[in-house]
Amino acid sequence: MKRRPNPKYLAFIRRQRCAACGCAPPCEAHHPRSGSRSGTALKCPDEDAIPLCATCHRGNYSVHSGGEGEWLEANGIELGELQGELRGRFER
C-alpha cells in the first residue's frame, strides 16, 4: 500500500513542543520505525509522526543516533500514547 502524505498534519506536528526535551517550536516531524520497516521509502504514515527538535531528532545523542526504541524509552516517550494524544488535538 502506498503511503499518502498529509502536509496539514505535518505542519501541525512542527508547531508542537519537542516530545523529548520540551523545547519550544518549531520542531521536526519524526516518523518512527515500526515493526520490520526500514529505509526512508517505508517510513510510517504522517499521522504517526511525533515532534522532535533538531537536536533530539538529528543530534549526536538523537533518536537517529542509535536504537530508536531504547532512545524513546530513555526519554520517557510512550509512542502509542503520544501519537493518540497528538491525533486527538489535531484540527482537520
C-alpha positions as CSV (number, residue, x, y, z in Angstrom):
1,M,0.0,0.0,0.0
2,K,1.3,3.4,-1.0
3,R,1.8,5.9,1.8
4,R,-0.3,9.1,1.5
5,P,1.4,12.4,2.6
6,N,-0.5,14.6,5.0
7,P,1.1,18.0,4.8
8,K,-1.5,19.6,7.2
9,Y,-0.8,17.1,9.9
10,L,3.0,17.5,9.5
11,A,2.6,21.3,9.8
12,F,0.6,20.7,13.0
13,I,3.4,18.4,14.3
14,R,6.1,21.0,13.6
15,R,4.1,23.6,15.7
16,Q,4.3,21.4,18.8
17,R,6.9,21.3,21.6
18,C,9.6,18.7,21.4
19,A,8.3,15.4,22.8
20,A,11.7,14.6,24.3
21,C,13.1,17.8,25.8
22,G,10.0,20.1,25.7
23,C,11.7,22.9,23.8
24,A,9.5,25.4,22.0
25,P,8.6,25.0,18.4
26,P,9.4,24.8,15.6
27,C,10.1,21.1,15.6
28,E,10.8,18.5,13.0
29,A,8.4,15.6,12.2
30,H,10.0,12.3,13.2
31,H,8.5,9.3,11.5
32,P,9.1,6.4,14.0
33,R,10.0,3.0,12.6
34,S,7.6,0.3,13.4
35,G,7.8,-3.5,13.1
36,S,10.1,-4.5,10.2
37,R,10.0,-1.2,8.4
38,S,13.4,0.1,7.4
39,G,14.6,2.7,4.9
40,T,13.0,6.0,4.1
41,A,10.7,4.5,1.4
42,L,9.0,2.5,4.2
43,K,8.5,5.2,6.9
44,C,5.3,5.2,8.8
45,P,2.2,7.3,7.9
46,D,2.5,11.0,8.6
47,E,-0.3,10.6,11.2
48,D,2.2,8.6,13.3
49,A,4.9,11.3,13.3
50,I,5.9,12.9,16.5
51,P,7.5,16.4,17.2
52,L,11.2,16.4,17.9
53,C,13.6,19.5,18.0
54,A,16.6,19.3,15.6
55,T,18.9,18.2,18.4
56,C,16.6,15.4,19.6
57,H,15.9,14.4,16.0
58,R,19.3,14.6,14.4
59,G,21.9,15.5,17.0
60,N,24.8,13.4,18.5
61,Y,22.5,11.7,21.1
62,S,19.3,11.8,19.0
63,V,16.7,9.3,18.0
64,H,18.6,8.6,14.9
65,S,22.0,8.0,16.6
66,G,21.2,4.5,17.9
67,G,18.3,2.3,18.8
68,E,15.0,4.2,18.4
69,G,13.1,2.1,20.9
70,E,15.8,2.5,23.6
71,W,16.1,6.2,22.9
72,L,12.3,6.7,23.2
73,E,12.2,4.8,26.5
74,A,15.2,6.7,27.9
75,N,13.4,9.9,27.1
76,G,10.1,8.8,28.7
77,I,8.2,8.7,25.4
78,E,5.3,6.3,25.2
79,L,4.9,6.3,21.5
80,G,1.3,5.0,21.1
81,E,0.0,7.2,23.8
82,L,1.7,10.3,22.4
83,Q,0.6,9.6,18.9
84,G,-3.0,9.2,20.1
85,E,-2.9,12.4,22.1
86,L,-1.5,14.3,19.1
87,R,-4.1,12.9,16.7
88,G,-6.8,13.9,19.2
89,R,-5.6,17.5,19.3
90,F,-5.2,17.8,15.5
91,E,-7.9,20.0,14.0
92,R,-8.7,18.8,10.5
